Amino acid sequence: MNPASGLRKSRAFVTQHFMFVVGFGIVLCMSLAALFAPWLAPHDPTALHLDSLLMPPGVDFPLGTDALGRDVLSRLLYGARVSLWVGFVAVGIALCIGVSLGLVAGFFGGLVDELVMRAVDVMLCFPSFFLILAVIAFLEPSLGNIMVVIGLTSWMGVARLVRAESLSLRSREFVDAARLAGTSVVRLLLRHILPNALAPVLVSATLGIAGAILIESSLSFLGLGVQPPNPSWGNMLLEGKDVLEIAPWMSVYPGLAILVTVLGYNLLGETLRDMLDPRLKR
């Protein structure tokens, strides 16, 4: 391919989908920072530097230190690992449950559909965050419990999306042809309906990661999430709130990390929805 032509196409794509490029760039940078945290972090995130308590940003500590002398930049990088891991695993659990129930409900209809959708309605009656708080309060605060609880309380929107797509697809010609060819129900669901219903699922998953990161940060800020000395953006905010006037960097940097990461996933999800749904194309 002509390099000049490829460059023109790249520029045209960036111009047409600028918000997608911005969102993807943010997500990529945050993911790489989390992946390479052991090599990027200048210090051990739990190491105490008792001669450098509440040091402002400088050469030795680029983003300053906290009240125990721990490097804020190192804790921020390792906290990215926690937040993104929670987002990916929690959304993975929600997708497994929501996609399975949505496929079954939409394909079979009738009583199965009624039971699944009534279960969705019951779950939606409870405010998600308060339901998570109630469950976490009875469990030992741990990263694993947080991921499972967020996933188990976040599948309803995915189930509704997949059910709607499955209802539409089950009466299409290619599904009827596969039925006449003797294709099994499982193969119909996995090979013919699911691949054609993935577009809204991908958008929902991207937006769901942003929501899971916010929930984990909120739980950690309330002391019900990741427990010190393990770093997470939420407990970094908790540690910084008492010294906000004399050490604002302890709260500003984790707050900005949450803001930028959630913004990146939201931009990515919204632009993916515009790109994958032809009805939204201008």
N, C-alpha and C positions, 0 to 999 in steps of 0.2 A: 504493500500500500504506500502511496505517496506520503512522505512525512508532512508536507505542507497541508495536504488534505486531512490527515489525521489530526493535525493541530487545529485546523478550522473546526472540525467536528467536536473536538474537546472543548474549544472555546464556546461553541454554540450550546453544548450540553450544560456547561457551567452557567452560561447566561440564562438559559431557559429554566434550569433547576438549581438556582443559586442557593435556596434554603436547604435543599437536599444535600448539596455539597458541604454547606456549613455544618449541618447536623451530623453528617457522616464524618466530617473532619473532627468534630468534638468527640464523638463516640470513639473513633479510632485512636485519638490521642489519649483519652482516658483509659481505654483498654490496654494500650501499650504501656502507659505509666504503671498500671496495676500489674501487668505481666512482668515487667522488668524492675519492679520495686526493689528487690534485693540488690540490684546493681546500681540503681539510680539513687537510692537513699544514702545520704552521706553518713548517717549514724544508725546504730541499733535503735528501733523505735521505742524500746522499753528501757534503754540505758539511762541512768540518772547522772546528770552532771551538776552536782551539788554546789559547784563554784560558779554556776551560770544560770541561776534561777531567774525566770522572767526576763531573760535577755532579749532586747529588741532585735529585729532582723539585722544581720551583719555578715561578715565574711565567713566565720566559723559556722554560724547557724543562719542560713539564708532567709528563713521565715521566722526566726526567733525561737525561744524555748518556752516551756510551760512552767507551772509553779513547782514542778519537781525537777526542772532542768532537762526535760526530754525535748529532743529536736522536733519542732512542729512539722517541718518538711518531710521528715522520715515517717512520722506518724500519719501525715496526710496521704503519702504514697501507699502505705500499708492499709490505711483505712479505705482507699479506693478498691483494694482487693476484696475487702469485706462487703462493701456496698454493691459492687458489681456481681460478686458471687451470689449474694442474697437475691439480687434481681434476676439473674439467669436461672437459678434453681427454683425459686418461687414461681416464676412464670412457666418454667418447664412442667412443674407439678400441675399448675392451673390449666395448661394446654392439654396435658394428658387426660385430665378429668373432663374438661369442657368439650374438647373435640370428640371424645368417645361418646359422651352422653348426647351431644348435639347431633352426631351422625346417626345414632340409633333412633333418637326421637324423630328426626326429620324423615328418615328412610321408612321406618315402620308405621309412624303415625298412630292414630287410634289411642288405645289405652296406654301404650308405652309413651307416646308423646305427652299425653295428659299427665302421667305420673312424673315424668322428667320436668316438665314445665311448672308443675305445682311445687316441686322441690326447689326449683329456681326461684319461684315467687316467695317461698318461705325464707330462703337464704337472703333474699333482697330486702326482707322486712327488717332485718337487723342492720344498723349502721356498721359498715365493715370495720372501721378502726376501733370502735368500742367493743365489737365482737372479738377482735384480735386481742385487745387489752384484757378482756375478761378471761380468755383462754390462757394467755401468757401469764396472768396473775396466779394461776393454779399450777403452772409448770416451772421447772427450773430454768432461769434465764440462760439461754445458750443460742449459739448461731444456728444449730440444727433445728431447734424448736421454732425459731423465728421463721426460717425458710418454709418449714412444713405448714405452719399455721397460716402464713400469708398465702401460700399456694392453695390450701384447702378452703380459703374464704374468698378466692379471687377468680373462680372458674365460671361464674354465672354468665358474664358478658360473652365469653368465648362460646359457651354452650348455645346461647341465643343466636349468635352470628352463624355458627355452623349449622344449626337446625334450619335457619332460614335458607341458607344455600342448599342444604340437602333436600328440603322440600321442593325447591325450584328444579334441582338437577334430576331428581328421581323419575320425573316424567319426560325427560329428554329422549330423543331418538337413539342416541348412542347407548343409553342405559337399557332401553327396551331391546335393542339389538343384542346387547350382552346377555340379557335375561333369556332371550330366545336361543342363544347359543349354549345355554346351560351353565352359565357362569355362576359360581357359588355366591352366597350373600356376602361372605367375608371379602371375597375378591372384588365384588361389585363396590363395596364400601371403600376398600383400600386402593384399588387401581383405577376406578372410574369416577367416584364421587369426591373422595378426599382431595386428590390433586387439583380438582377444579374449584374447591372451596378454600384453598389455602391463602388466597390474596387477602381477604379480610382478617384471617387468622394472623398473618404476618404483621399487619398493621396493629392489631390488638396486642400482639406479643411485644412489639416495640414500645408502645405506650404503656404496657403493663410493667415493663422493666423500670420505667421512670416512677410509676406509682409505688412499686416495691421498694425502691431506694428511699423514697420519701417516708414510707411506713417504717422501714428499719431505722432510719435516722431519728424519727420521732420516738420510737420505742427506746432506742439507746439514750436519747436525751432525757427520757423519763426514768432511766435506770433499769428498764425491763429488757434491754437488748444485750448487745455485746458488753461484757463486763471488763472493767480495767484489770490489769494494765494493757490488755489487748486494745489496739486503737480502732476506732470507727469514727466516722464524721459526726455522728450523733453524740457520742460521749465526749468528743473533743469540744463540741459546743457546750455541753453540760459543765465541763471543767473550766471553760472560759467565761461563763456568765458571771461568776463571782469576782472576777478581776477585770471586767470589761473596761473600766475607766483607766486602769494603769497598764493593762496589757491587751489592747483591742485585737492584736494579731491572732490571739488564741481563738477568737470567735470569727473574725472576718474571713480567714482563709478556709476553714472547713465550711463556712456558710457559702462562700463563693464556689467551692468545689461542688456542693450539692446543687446550687443554682445552675451552674454551667452544665453539669452532667444531665440533670433533669431537662434542661432546655434543649440539649443536644438530642436526647431521645424523643422529646416531643416534636421537635422540628423534623427529625427523621421519620417519625410515625405519620405526621400530618402530610408531609410531601409524598411519602409512599402511598398513602391513601389517594391522593390526587393523581399519582402516576398510574396506579393499578386499577382505578375505577374509571372506565371510559365515560361514565355519566358526568364526572366532575371535570373533564377536560374542556378547556375553553376553545 
